[in-house]
Amino acid sequence: MKPTILIVDDERNTREGLARALRRQYRILLAESAMAALEVLKTESPEAVLTDLRMPGMDGMTLVKRILASEPKPVCILLTAYGNVETAVEAMKCGAYDFLTKPVNLDRLEVLLKRAINTRKLEESNRQLHQQLDSKYGMEQIIGTSSVMQSVFDTIRQVAPSRATVLIQGESGTGKELVAHAVHRLSPRADNPFIAVHCAALADTLLESELFGHERGAFTGATETRKGRFELADGGTLFLDEIGEIEPATQVKLLRVLEERNFERVGGMQKIEVDPRLLAATNRDLRQMVEEGRFREDLFFRLNVVQVTLPPLRRRREDIPMLLHHFLKEFREENAKELDGFTAEALDSLTQYAWPGNIRELRNVMERMVVLSRGDKLSLRDVPLEIKEGKAPAASSGSLKGATSMQEAEKKMIMQALSDNRSNRTRAAEQLGISRRTLHRKLHEFQLEEY
């Protein structure tokens, strides 16, 4: 079906001339005044409105304001024979998509209309998706329409109302904590606390105190009694991120709490009863860790009641354009940048990249591109060199032929982060979005300890 355009102009020759020029590609509606246009809009919902600025009665600027005050909002383009910078600025302020002077350059108008309508379609699609996710799933921050993500949404929706422990698995940067928040928001515990613990960021002795709290005098520096995360999450949700990093001694204590629903604070004797709903996340293969004797089998079964596995971006490539536009909008507004999407070459390059750092990497790249952008669109020159040179890992149809390439890409990212931060491992870990403990493990895995 052809997109619909409403042309509003008090000059009959202009109205009909534009209609003849555009009729091949668009369904055309005509109005000889602003008031006539408002009558048309009572029964029609055009994708775009082309309106003259100076007309008897209500002018084009006022008409645009009236049109954009209600839903659905078409894109509005103002036409005038009296173009100047002040008028253009005023047109943009009132919400017009763009501004053209008469006589209208038809080639420019056609390009502008195509771009404007595509932008409107994308914004409307994103708006509907967010509404759907918000109302149906309570997951407005999780973006994706691919079949694998729909499966994730279905699992979250089913498990959220229960008391079941959920194990969220996925590579670093895939959004595991967003899933945990979604499960909490959709649960009967949504009005109670959501408490997160990033296990890998804490030494084992400190982690025990963080989880279970401590009594005054329990150790040097314990000057007062302190509640742990289990107590703080009582009646709510406790989220243990990077659960695969905890040491065996803490695994034993965690298992006992899950079985008995009580514990003692560090240095304490009194049993404390708690009722948090437990969610855990890991980017490691816990089954393999169990086989290797590095993770307790009984704790694994306690955690793995329901499993949610988040796919890496290379497994849901069709979601990448939507994510790119989402973060473009976020950083465009945050940095007051006038950016109208991507060129086809830039979008193709970003879509073909394998994104070993997943959504976290994509978000960081988008922020960098927006901040350093120089044109009115993000073009291929704005795409970082490592992205343009990283197309090879994009294996087709889900094949893991590129697995070794992915490991090489991860190794290069780590080496680059260490180089950027002069071998400061704490800052390198922050740049990569991982814990210092995970970075140490990766350095050992890739035989990079000398860094």
Secondary structure by P-SEA (a helix, b strand, c coil): cbbbbbbbcccaaaaaaaaaacccccbbbbbccaaaaaaaaccccccbbbbbcccccccaaaaaaaaaccccccbbbbbcccccaaaaaaaaaaccccccccccaaaaaaaaaaaaaaaaaaaaaaaaaaaaaaacccccccccccaaaaaaaaaaaaaccccbbbbbbbcccccaaaaaaaaaaacccccccccccccccccaaaaaaaaccccccccccccbbbbccccccccbbbbbcccccccaaaaaaaaaaaaccccccccccbbbbbbbbbbbbbccaaaaaaaaccccaaaaaaaacbbbbbbcccccccaaaaaaaaaaaaaaaaaccccccccaaaaaaaaaccccccaaaaaaaaaaaaaacccccccccccccccccccccccccccccaaaaaaaaaaaaaaaaaaaaccaaaaaaaaacccaaaaaaaaaaaccccc
